[in-house]
């Protein structure tokens, strides 16, 4: 979860900066773009874990010991620090980030339904 959250930090920051600059308004296109950007960035962040999906544990371990492993949003640096990797703060932050985006989307939908577009 921490890998996806950290990978989504930049798209989320850009989204909320633009949202704030536009007077706390957004478009459906911006919300979809945010989702796609977070998905792509999050997928990139977990590339070192993907060999486990098809059961290749040898390649999974090998990939985590390559010198370039941190190119995937510092994946291995995070995994090496147990205190960070096992912290319950990150699931909470993940829920807060998701709830914030949902709140913005809900508010925008309500405004559009009232005709405030």
Residue, then its C-alpha position, 0 to 999 in steps of 0.5 A: x500500500x505504501x508504494x502505491x500511495x507514494x507513487x500517487x503523491x505527485x499526481x494527487x499534488x498536481x490535481x489538488x494544486x490545479x483544483x485549488x487554483x481553479x477556485x476548487x472546481x474540477x472536470x470529469x476529465x481531470x478526475x479520470x486523468x487523476x485516476x489513470x495517472x495514479x494507476x500508472x504511477x502505482x503500477x510502476x511502483x510495484x513492478x519489483x513485486x510483480x514476479x510474485x503474481x506468477x510465482x517466480x519467487x527467485x526473480x522476485x528476490x533477485x529483482x529486490x537485490x539489483x542496484x537499480x531497484x529504486x528506479x521504481x519509486x524507491x521501492x527497495x529502499x522502502x522495503x529495507x526499512x521495516x518501520x516504514x514498510x509496516x507502519x499503519x500510518x500509510x493505510x490511513x493516509x491512503x484512505x484520507x487521499x481516496x476520501x479527499x478525491x471522492x469528496x471533490x468528485x461528489x461535490x463537483x457532481x452535486x454542483x453540476x446537478x444543481x446547474x452550477x457548472 
